[in-house]
């Protein structure tokens, strides 16, 4: 393992669970932003292909648990809206996550906004599925 890898592992192990979730979320963001390449010559897992519009699929609602964490809410919303292309929402979702993690905005407020973002993207996706090609 490289020195950077060891340093990253030490940092990860020193964090509490919310800190680990934040670090993993940020790492996933960086990997996705790099469109499949973390650094030149070092391939990463490819992004999932974008779902193609077709007949509108209904969301699969999952009840929002009490005291839900922001990262858990993102995972729940991804399961609720599996038809959405994550890469199109990436900047908005991670901007909201950062408001909570870095600027200490209350989780409930951020989750409300995340639910709105996913619903907005679903409406746009469903409308594009209904358009004639």
C-alpha positions in Angstrom: 0.0 0.0 0.0 1.3 3.5 -0.8 2.0 6.2 1.8 -1.1 8.0 0.7 -3.1 4.8 1.1 -1.8 4.3 4.6 -2.5 7.9 5.6 -6.0 7.7 4.2 -6.6 4.4 6.2 -5.3 6.1 9.4 -7.6 9.0 8.9 -10.5 6.8 8.2 -9.9 4.6 11.3 -9.6 7.7 13.5 -13.1 9.0 12.5 -16.4 8.3 14.2 -19.1 6.7 12.0 -20.6 10.0 10.7 -17.1 11.1 9.8 -16.4 7.8 8.0 -19.7 8.1 6.1 -18.7 11.7 5.1 -15.3 10.6 3.9 -16.7 7.7 1.9 -19.4 10.0 0.4 -16.7 12.5 -0.6 -14.5 9.8 -2.1 -17.4 8.5 -4.1 -18.1 12.0 -5.3 -14.5 12.5 -6.4 -14.4 9.1 -8.2 -17.7 9.9 -10.0 -16.5 13.4 -10.9 -13.4 11.9 -12.4 -15.7 9.9 -14.8 -14.1 6.6 -14.0 -10.4 7.7 -13.6 -9.1 8.7 -10.2 -5.8 9.8 -11.6 -4.1 9.2 -15.0 -3.5 5.5 -15.5 -5.4 4.4 -12.4 -8.8 3.2 -13.4 -11.7 3.0 -11.0 -15.0 1.3 -11.1 -17.1 2.7 -14.0 -20.1 4.8 -13.4 -23.4 2.9 -13.8 -25.0 3.5 -17.2 -27.7 6.1 -17.1 -31.2 4.6 -17.0 -33.0 5.2 -20.3 -36.4 6.8 -20.2 -39.2 4.5 -21.0 -42.7 4.0 -19.6 -42.7 6.0 -16.3 -41.8 3.8 -13.4 -43.3 4.8 -10.1 -41.0 5.5 -7.1 -40.7 2.8 -4.5 -41.4 4.8 -1.3 -39.4 3.8 1.7 -40.6 5.4 5.0 -38.3 8.0 6.4 -37.1 6.7 9.8 -36.9 9.0 12.8 -33.5 10.6 13.4 -32.3 9.6 9.9 -28.7 10.5 9.0 -28.2 12.5 5.8 -26.0 9.8 4.2 -28.7 7.2 5.1 -31.3 9.5 3.5 -29.4 9.6 0.2 -29.2 5.8 0.2 -32.9 5.5 0.9 -33.7 8.0 -1.8 -31.5 6.2 -4.3 -33.5 3.0 -3.5 -36.8 5.0 -3.8 -35.9 6.4 -7.2 -33.8 3.7 -8.9 -34.7 4.9 -12.3 -32.8 8.2 -11.9 -29.3 8.9 -13.2 -27.2 9.6 -10.1 -24.6 11.5 -12.0 -27.1 14.2 -13.0 -27.9 14.9 -9.4 -24.4 14.5 -8.0 -23.5 18.2 -7.5 -26.8 19.1 -5.9 -26.9 16.1 -3.6 -23.3 16.5 -2.4 -23.7 20.3 -2.0 -26.6 19.6 0.4 -24.6 16.9 2.2 -21.8 19.4 2.7 -24.2 22.0 4.1 -25.0 19.5 6.8 -21.5 18.0 7.4 -19.4 21.1 7.1 -21.8 23.9 7.9 -23.8 22.0 10.6 -27.2 22.6 8.9 -29.8 20.4 10.7 -30.2 17.0 9.1 -34.0 17.2 8.9 -33.8 20.4 6.8 -31.2 18.9 4.5 -33.1 15.7 4.1 -36.3 17.7 3.3 -34.3 19.4 0.5 -32.8 16.1 -0.7 -36.3 14.6 -1.0 -37.3 17.7 -3.0 -34.3 17.3 -5.3 -35.0 13.6 -6.0 -38.7 14.3 -6.5 -37.9 17.1 -9.0 -35.5 14.9 -11.0 -38.2 12.1 -11.0 -40.8 14.5 -12.4 -38.4 15.6 -15.1 -37.5 11.9 -15.8 -41.1 10.9 -16.0 -41.9 13.8 -18.3 -39.1 12.8 -20.7 -40.3 9.2 -20.7 -43.7 10.5 -21.9 -42.3 12.6 -24.8 -42.5 11.1 -28.3 -39.1 10.2 -29.7 
